[in-house]
Amino acid sequence: MLDSGLVPRKDIDSAERIATEENRTLAEALVSSGAISEDDLRRVESYVLGVPFVSLKDAKIPFEVLSLIPEPIARNHNIIAFKKGEGVLEVAMLDTADLPAIDFVKKKVGLKILPRLTDTESIKHSLLLYQKTLKDEFGDLIAKDSSALTIITEAGEASLSEEDLKKMAEDLPVVRIVDTLLRHAIIQGASDIHIEPMENELLVRYRIDGILHDAMSLPKHAAPTISARIKVLSNLKLDEKRLPQDGRFKMDMDGQKVSFRVSILPIFYGEKIVTRLLREGRSGFTLEGLGFHGQALERIHEATKQTTGIILVTGPTGSGKTTTLYTVLDILNTPEVNISTIEDPIEYQMPRVNQTQVKPEIGFSFANGLRSLMRQDPDVIMVGEIRDQETASLAINAALTGHSVLATVHTNSASATVARLLDMGVETFLLVSTLRVAVGQRLVRRLTESKEAYTLSAIERATLEKHVDLDRILETLKEEKVVKGNATWNTISFYRPQAGKEEDGYKGRIGIHEVLHFSPAVKEIVLAQGTADAIEAQARKEGMLTMAEDGIYKAVLGQTSIEEVLRVISE
């Protein structure tokens, strides 16, 4: 390491001391102290061991070579097949001492394995290749299977009995098509699948990171059988085609459990099916990881420390409200409290939390459930959604009688929450005495690593000023030490997707938030029947960043782009 000049002598000496004290290897001590990155360490290791180092960042790996190692094995063991020769297979690994993985691949392919060291970026890039090639592979498979489906005319469909439909839904091609569509949606990280019958085709679309993408189109005659198959999975009536139906089912893929919530609606050309994917057991979120920072983060932590009162999360459908609430629940979930929730549907399952699903069809609503919960001696109550006066007043009574209540409401901003609750018929004085914070949020797409930096021109700054207070954002960036104390908008970089790339430059999403703290001054405005604008103006005086401003703050960090923030805010 000294010869390579990567690490100065003093860093090696202090790492040796740490390694001895903490009983770790020198390599582990060097990486944890930040003296060397894991990837640089691998390059040194490759040199010392005489194992060649390969970078696969821009490599084009043929699918027949890549697929010699199944994706779950490649992902779990960080091993990629990238080159096949006469009787040998070259594999790139992060740890060439992982003998069980090498042994497994050797038995599977029956070739001599030549391990090569690589870096984490190469592994990430190669794992993405599986998804792209799977897309092509799935397209061929579906085209082949859909041509094998039984063709049914509309007149013929009407005369089919439930038994015939059931038999049709268990036909091998349709089972394979639906299975493939679902697996592909999970791999692509979709949140919803839309299956829409058109005049001449059946269109399948996936919502990925909040945006709908066409996934594939199938022949029109595939619609009745696919619809029957999904109804069989969701336990719905096969011969009911005139009324909407809702159901759900579960699927286990490579150890990942996914729940599917199905909604079927009759439309002019048949039945439109929309399926929401809920990945179970997703935990380990933190408020910081969701995008909270600075004063907003402190205000939520303060509210969670109080044993009574209401924390409200607000935003449109699919803006990550439930995830935020569960993250707060996770903070509150300690052995000495009893947490009960009433939800529709239960999206994540949490240990030590008593979760109840509402069932409106048998008269079990949020209000009824909340009444029963109150007799269950809870300390913390989570209400999936406040939809009506009854639920709202029960939630407020629960907060008044010594419980901590978490809930979601559908509004456009944190300050509009008050007006929405008053509109439901809640008394102003009760509202003022129970509300702690209201969190408004949206989700913006994250930029990938391939992004380019640029600075704003004077015209772009003037346009941006119409939406946000740039001085305020600059002040926050300096307070939180994101930029230097002497920085100006002329020197601060923003980021956008790199031009000329085939992908759109975004992957995954992050929240942009506004956290409205109900301070004495805000409560005065609410009591005086003030407008949402008056409430927001006061909150901003007290240091609240609006959602748009928080979005621009995150654009400076390089997490998203200005265009993406404005797209989401103006929606």
N, C-alpha and C positions, 0 to 999 in steps of 0.2 A: 504493500500500500504506500509505503514511504517512497519507494522507487517510482511509482506511478505519479507521485506528486498530488494525488487526489485529496489526501488528508495531511494536515500539518502535524509535526511531532507532538506538540502540546496536546492536541485533540486525542491522539492515540494514547498518550500517557494517562489523561484523565479518564478515557474510556476503559483502560486496563484496570484503573483503580475501582471504577464503578462495577466492572465485570467481576472483580474479586469480591467486593463487598456484597453484591446482590446475587452471587453465584450464577452468573450468566456468561454467554460466550462473548468474546471481544466484538464479533460482528453485530450481535444483538445490542450491545452497549453503544456501539458507534451509530447504529441506525436510530436508536431511541433518543440519543443526545442530539440528533440532527446533523452530525458531522459529515455524514455521507447518505445518499439516498439508497433505497433498496436496489434500484436498477443499476446504479454505479457499482454497488457491492457485487451484484451478479456478474458484471463485466470483469471485475478483478478476479472473482472466483473462477470464471471461465478461463482466464489467462493462467491462473495457478494450476487448475486441474487439467488444463490442456483440452477442455471441452469447447468446441467452437460456439461462438455467440451469434445468434441470428435475430434480425429485426424483421417482423412480419407486418409492420404498420401499413405499408402500401402494397403488400404482396397479393397477387391474384392466385388463390389456391384452388385447383380444380375440385369440383364438388365430389367426384368419385374418390379423391384422396382424402379430403376433409371428412367425408362421411364414414371412413374406415373406423373412426372412433366415434361412438354414439355421443350426441350432445351432452346428456347428463354426466357422462364420465369426463368429457372434456372440461365441463364447467366445474365439477367437484374437485378434479385433480389438477386443473390448470395444465392440460396436456393437449397439444394440437398436432395432428398429422399434416405435414405440409409438402413432403416430397417423397415420391415412391421410385425406387430404382430396381435393378435386377436382384430380386430376393431380399431387398432391404427396404425399410421404411424410416424416414427421418422424422423425428417428433420434436417439437419445441416445448420446453417445460420451464417452470419457475424454480423447480427443485429436482435436479437430476438424481437426487438420492431417494426419490419416491419409487422404491423398487416394486411394491405391489402394483402400482399403476402400470409400470413398464411391463411387468409380468403378465398382467391382464390383457394389455394390448397385443403382446407377443402371441398369447394363446388364441386370441380372437382372430388375428390376421394371418398367423402362420408365417410371419416374415421376421428377419433379424431386425431388431430395433436399434436405431442410432440416436441416442438422446442429445439434444442441443439446448443450451441455455437461451432464454429470451427475457424480455421485460414485460411488465404488467400491461402497458399500452398495446403491445403486439397481441397478447392473449385476448384483451377486450375486443380489439379489431377483428380477430379471427372468429370469436364467438358470435359476432354480429353477422358474419358470412353465413352461419347456419340458418339464421332467420330469413335472409334474402333468398337463399337457395331453396329453403323449405317452401317459400311462397311460390316459386316456379314449380316445384315438385307437386305441391298441393293443387295448383291450377291444372296440371296435366291429369292428376288423379281424379279430380272432380269432373273434368270434361269427359273422361273415360266412363266414370260411373253414371253420370247423368244421362249419357246416351243409352245406358242399360235400363233406365227406369221405365216402368210401365206407363204407357200414355193413357190418360183418362180425359174424356171430353167433359164439358160442364154438365151435359144432360146425363152422362153416365155416372158422374160423381154424385148427383142428387139421389140416384137410386141405390147407391152402395149402403150396406148396413154397417153398423159399428164394428161387427166382427170382421167384415171384409177390409175395412179401413185399418183395423189393428194388424191384420195379416200383412197388408201393404206396407205398414210402418216398420215391420220387422224384416222386410226384404233387405238382403245384404247391401246392394248399392246405396240405398237411402241411409242405412245405418252408417256406412262409411263416409258418405258426404257430410252428414250432420256432425259426426265425430270429428272429421277433418276441419270443418268450419270452426268448431268450438276450440279445438287444439290450437289452430292457427291464431285465433283471437287471443288466446292466453299468451302464446309466444310473442305476439306483436305488442302485448301490453295494452290491449283495447279495454275500454270501460263499458262499451255497449256494442251490440251487434244488431244491425237493422236488416231484415229480410223483407224486401218490398216487391210485390208482384206488379209489373208494368204491363203495357198492352202486348208487347212481343217478347218479353224476357223477365227473368227473376233477378233483381239486383240485390247484391249483398254488400253492405257498407259497414266499416268498423269506425268507431269513434276512438281516436288515439290522441292523448294529450288534449282532449277537449274539441278536436276538430274531426269532422266526418271525412273519411277517405273511401273511395270506391275500392272494394276488395276484389270482387269478381262478379261476372254475370253468368247466369245459368239459363238453360232453355226454359221457356214458359211452362212446359208440361211437368217440370220438376216441383212446381209450387205445391200442389195438393199433397204429394207424398212427404215432402219436407215438413209441411205444416202438421201432417198426421204424426210424423216421427217426434216432433217437438212436443205435441200434445200428449203422446204416450209417456215421454220422459217426465212431463210436468203433472201427470195425473189429471188431465183435463178431458172434457167430453169431446170425443172424436167427431160425432155427427152434428155438433153445434157450430154452425157457420154464420149465424145471423147476429149473435150477441158477442160483446167483448168478453174475454176470459183472462184471468190472472193465475199464475202458478209459479212453482219453483222446483229446482232439482239441484243436485250436487255432482261434482266430477272430481276425480283425483288424478292429477297428471304429474308424473315424476315426483311424487311425494308432496305436491302442492295442492291443497284443497281449495276448490273454487265453487262458490254458490252462484247459480244463475237464477235471476228473477225474470220471469217471462210475462209479457203482456201481448195479447193477441187482439187485434181490432179489425172488424170487417171493413174493407174499403171497396171501391168500385170494381177493381180487377181481382179481388180475392181476399186473402187475409194478410194483413201486415203484422209481422212479428218483430217485437223489439225485446232484446234480452240484455239485462244489466248484469255485468260480472262483478261479483263481490269476492275478493280474495280473503279467505279466512286466516286467522292467526297472524295477521300483519300487526306487529307491535314494534316497540323499540323506537317510536317516534319521540322527538323532543320538541319543545316549543321553538328552540333555536333552529332545529332542523327544518321546521315548517316555515321558517322565515321571520319569526318575531325577533326584535332586537331593541336595544336601548330602553327608552322610557316606556314604550308599549309593553315590553316584556316584564318590566318591573311592576307595572299596573296589574297585569294578569296575576303575577305571583302574589301581590298584595291581596287581591280579591280571593285567591284560593286559600290564603291563611285565615280568612274570616269564617266563622262557623255558621253564619246565617247570610241570607241575601241571595240575589239572583245574578248569575253570569249568563248573558245572552250572546249567541253567535248568530250573525245574520248574513244573508247573501242569497243569490238565486240557486236553483237546483244545480247540483254538481259543482259547487264552489268549494267543496272540502270542509263544510261545516261540521259534519259528523267526525271527521278525522281530528279536527281541532278539539272538539268536546272530549273525545276519547283520550287525547293526549293530556288534557287537564285532569280527566278521571284517573289516568295512570299516576299523576303526581299525588292525587288525593288517596289513592288506593293503598292504605297502610293497614296493618292488622287491627288497629283499634277503631276503625270506622266501618259502618255497614252501608254499602252502596247498593241502591236499587235503581233500575232503569225501566222506562216504558217506551218502546220503540216500534217503528213501522218502516222497514223490517229491521231485524237485528243484523247489523252489517259486520261487526267484528265481535268475536267471542273473547271475553276477558276473564281471566281467573279471578275468583273471589268477588265477582260482581254478579248480583242477581238480576238477570235480564228477562224482561217480559215482552212478548210480541202482541200488539193489538190485533183484534179480529173483528172488524166492523160488521161482517156478515152475521155474527151471532150476538151483536150488541155490545161487544167488549171494546169500548173506545178509549181514547187517551184520558178523558175525564173519569170514566169508571175505573180505569186502571190506576189512576192517580189517587182516587179515593181509597182504594184497597191498599195501595203502597203505604199510605199514611198510617195504616194500622200495623205495618210490618217493622216498626221501630227503626226507620232509616236515619242516617246522619246526612247522607248525600243522596239527592234524587236527580236523575237525568230524564228530561222529557224530550222525546225525539223531535216533536214539533208542536208549537202552540198555534192551533188553528182557529179556535173559537173562544167566546167569552168564558164559557164554563172552565175550559182547561186553563185559561189565563188566570182566572180568579183563584182556582185551586192551587196553581203554582205560587201565586203571590201569598196566599194563606199559609202554604207550606213554609215559605221563606220567613213569614212573620212569626211562625210558631217554632222557630229555632232550627230550621233545616237549611242546608246549603243546596240551592237548586241550579242546575245547568239546563239550558234549553236552547232550541233554535227557533228563529222566526224568519219568514220570507219577506225581506225588504231590500231596498237598493243600497242603503248606507246605514251606518251605526246611528246617526242622528234621526233617521226616519223611523227608527224602532219605537220611539216614544209615541209618535203619532199613530203608528199601527196598533199599539196596545190600547191607546185611548179610544181608537176607532172600534176596537172589539168591545168596549164598554167597561174598561178597568178604571177605577177611581184614581184621580191624579195623586191624592195624598198617599194612597197605598203604594203607588208606583214609586214615588219619591223615597219612601222609607225602605224599599226593598232592593231596588236596582243598584248593583255595584259597578259593573262595566258592561258595555255592549261592544262586541267585536264585529266590524264589517269586513268581509273578505271576498276576494276573487282569486282565481288561479291563472298564472301566466306561464307560458312555456319557457323552459330553461334552454339557454344556448349550449351547444356542444363545445368541445375543445377547439374545433376548427372555426374560430371566429376572428374577425379583424377589428382593430381599434381605429377610432377616428375622433376628431373633436368637432363640436358644433359650430356652424357658421353663425354670424349675427342674425340672419333671417330665421334660421332654424331655432335659435334661442328665443326670438320674439314670438314665434309660433307656439313654442312650448310654454312660454309665460302665460298664454291664454288659459292653459289647463292647470298649471301648478305655480306655486310661489318658489321660484328658483333660489332666492336668497335664503329662505327658510331651510331648504334642502341642504344648501352649502353649509349653513350653520350646523345642522345635524351631522353632516359628514365630518366636519372638523371636530365637533364634540366627541363623536365616537371614534375619532382618530383613524378614519378610513382614508382621509386625504391629509396632506401637510397643512399646517396652519396658514401658510401664505398662498395656498392654491386658489385659482380663480376658474371660472367656466372656460377660459381660453386654454387652460392647461389640463383640464380634467378630461380623461378619455371615456368615450362610450363604445359599445361593441355592437356588431351586427354579424349575421351569418356570412361566411366567406363566399365570395362570388365564384360561380363556375363549378360548385359542388352539386352532385346529383341529388343528395338529400336536402331537406329544407333547412337544415342547420339547427334544429331544436330536438331535444329528447328529454322527456320527463317534465314535471311542472313544480312550481314553487308558489307559495301564497304571497299575495300583497294584502296588507291589513291596515285598518284604522281602529284604534282602541279608544273608545269614548269612556272616560272616567266620570262617574256622576259626583262631581265635586259640589260643595255648597252653592257655588254660583250657578252651575248647570241646573241644580234642583230648583233654585229660585225661578229660573226661566221656565222650567216645566210647570211649576205651580201657577205661574202667571199666564199659562196657556200659550207660551212662545212657540214660534214656528221651528221647523227642523233646521232652517238656515241660521236662526238666532242661536240655537243650541250648538250647531257646528262652529259658528264664529267664536263663541265663548270657549269651546273645547280647543280650538286652534290657538287662542290666546294663551291657554294653559299648556301648550306644547304638543298638541296632537298633530301627527302627520296624517293627511288624508290618504286614501288608497292610492290615488294617482301619484302623490308625492313619495309614498313608500316604494311605488313601482320605479320611479326615476332613481331613487336611492339604490335600488337593487340593480338598475341598469348601469350605474357607475361601478358597482362591484363586479360587473361582467356576468351577472347571473341571467339577465334577460336583455331584450333590446327595447328602445323607446317605442318602436312601432308596435311591438307586442303589447306593451302597457296601454298605449292609446287604443289599440283594437279592443282590449278587454274592458277598459273603462267606458268606452263609448257604446258598447253593445247594449 
